[in-house]
Structures are given as C-alpha cells and as structure tokens.
Amino acid sequence: VTAQLPVGTCERLIVLINKIRPTLKYSIAYSPENLRLGQAINLYRKPMLPVFGVNDEDVLVAGFLHDTLEDTSATYEQIERMFGKRVADLVDEVSHPKDYKGEQVNEYYDKLKHISEGGKMIKLADFKSHLVRFIGAFTGANNLKKFTYTEYTDRILSFLESCPESVAKETVYTLAKQLEAY
C-alpha cells in the first residue's frame, strides 16, 4: 500500500480481505515514499488516474498497486489471489524488473509501447507524478537533486507515440517538454 491512499485505507483493506478470504494469512506493508517527498496530501486531493478520466475499477486498483512487484517481495500470484487476474496482469505489464540496468531499461521502455490501454493510463499517471517531482527540483518545490533528465524525457516522449490522444497524453507531453527545457 502506498502513501497515495487516504488515511484509513489499510484498515479498510484489512476488513475487506477478512470478509472475502477469512482464512487467508497475509500482512500489509505500508510504503510512505510520498510522505518523504511531501506529496501524500497532494496526491490524495488530486489523484492522477481519476483526473485522467479513468473509471475502470481494475485500472484504478492496479494504479494504486503499480509499484508492488518492483518495490516489495509480493508476487504476481499474490496480487492475483487478492485482486484478480486482470489487476495482476495490469500491475505486471507496467512493472520493470527489480534493480534493472542497462539493456533491461531499454527493453522495459520498448515493452511499454505494447501494453494495454489500461496499462498505458497507469504509466501516464506514474510519469506525470515523476515529471512533476523532477520539475520541482528546478522550481524549488522540493529538494530533489537537479540533473539532466534528457534520456528519461526521450523515453517518455517515445512511449507517448504509442498512446491514443487523451488529456493524460497531452499532460505528460507538456510536462516532459517542460522538464526538457531545464
């Protein structure tokens, strides 16, 4: 569970899981990455996927879980058991290998061009979040280290060519170009 969720979400998840699967042994890990970045309240007030017009429940759930395979020891099978095959597939298709480097990075960004429309919406929201944070390093909105993001913005712009026209695509394009200007 990430800090992008409202206060009380973990408790509600526990109640829901216990209701649906009363004999399931599980634990909930809370990842406060956005608390460290000072973004939790902003993300709660302005969640990206609903802003982009997503109302597909599986895409929204997968959006909240999108970093689970990358950043935790959770498995695809665990996500599938808890949230269903479609959610697990969406999380899987937007996930990169743990500690990916070199050619794996190129393969990952190439793979993104061929994922489902729901997966692309998740990545667009994820890219928007990253771009806003990176731009904040240059505008003084946060304390992130300033450095050149040319390779990152090039990868995002290439990914955008595979996306259908949407507010999400336009937003990410504008932010990528803004970051490129720094």
N, C-alpha and C positions, 0 to 999 in steps of 0.2 A: 504494500500500500504506500503510495507516495504522499507527500505533503500537499499535493494539489487537491486533495479531497477535503471536504468540510470537516470541522470538528465533530466528533461523534460517529464518524463513518466506520471506524474499526469496531466499535460496539455494535453498530447495526449489522455489520458483516458477520460478527460472531453469532448474533441472534438468528440471522438468515441461514447461515451454514448449519447451526444446530437444529434448526427447523427442517431443513431439506435433507441433511445427512447426519442424524443424531449420533451415529456410531463412528463417524469419521474422526480420526486423530489428526490434528493439524495445529499449526501455530500461525500467527500473523506477524509479519515483520513490517515495521514502520520505517520508511526511509525519509528522513527530514531534509532532503537535499535542497528543497526550495526555501526552507526556513533559514538555512545557512545563507542562501542567496537573497534573502529578504523578499521573496516572491510569493509566499504562500497565500497571503491575503489577496494580493492582486489576482492570482490565478483562480482563487475561489470566486471573486467578484466578477471576473471576466474569463470563464473557461473557454478555451480556444475552439474545441470541437463544436459546441452549441453555437458559438459566434459564427462559425463557418457554415451553419445550416445543417449540421448532421443531426438526424433524429433517429437513426438506426441504433437500437439499444446495444446490439453486439459490437458495433463500431465504437460506441461510447465506452463500453466496458473495456474493450481491448485498448482503447486510448488511455485509460487510466492504468492499465497493466503493461503498457508498451515496453517498458524497460525491465520487466520482471526477469526475462530469460537472460538478459545481458548483465544485470546487476545483482542477481541473487542466485541461490542454489536451486530455485524452483525449476521444475521440468515442464516440458510441453504436456506430458501425461497428467501432471498435477493440475495444470490450468484447464485441460480438457475435462477432467473429472469434476472440477469445481464450477466451471463456467460454460462448458460445452465445446464441441469440436470447432464451430465457426470462430468463437472468440480465440481459442488456442491457435487456430490457423492464422488469424489476423495478427496476433502477437508474434507468432513465429515468422511471418513474412516480413515484418518490419524490424526484426531483431538482427543485430550483427553478432558475429562470433565474439566471445569474451576475449578481451585484450587483443583485438585484431590490429594488424600492422601490415605495411607494405602492400603486396598484391591483394591481400584479403580486403583491404579498404576499397580498392578499385572494383573488385568483384561485388562487394556489397552495394556500392552505388550503382553499378550496372544492373544488379538484381532488382533494385528498387524501381527501375523503369518498367518492370514487367509484373508488378504486384497488382492486386485487386484495387478497385476504386476505393473501397473502404480503407484498405491499407494505405493508399496514397493520401487520403484525408488525414489519417493518423500521422503520417510523416510530415505533411504540410503543417499541421498543428505543432509537431515537435520542432520542425525547422523554424517556425515562427518564434517559438519560445527561445530557441538558441540565438537566433538573429537579434532579437530584442535585447537579450543579455549582452551579446558581443558589442552591439552598438552602444549600449550603456557604458561600456568601458571607455568609449571615446567622448561621450556626452557628460560623464561624471555621475550617471545614475547608479553606478555600482563601482566596486573596487577591483573588478577583474583586470588582469594584466592586458595591456594593449599590445597587439601584434597583428601582423598582416594575415588576413583571412582569405587571400586570393584563391587558393586551392579549394577551400571549403565552399566559397561562393560559386566557383566554377562548377563544382559537383552539383550544387543545388540548382543552378541555372540549367544544367544539362538534364537533371531529373524533371524539372518543370516542363521541358519539351514533351514529356510523355504524359502529362496531366491534362485532363479536359479543362476548358475555360471555366473558371469559377472565381468567386470572391477570394477563396483561400489561395488559389494560384496567384492571383493578382497581388494579394497582400504579401506573400512570400517573395515574389519577384521584386516588388518595391523595396522591401527590407534588404534583400540580397544586394540590390543595386546601391542602396544607401550605405551598407557596410563596405561595399567595394570602393566607394568614394573616399573612405578613410584611408 
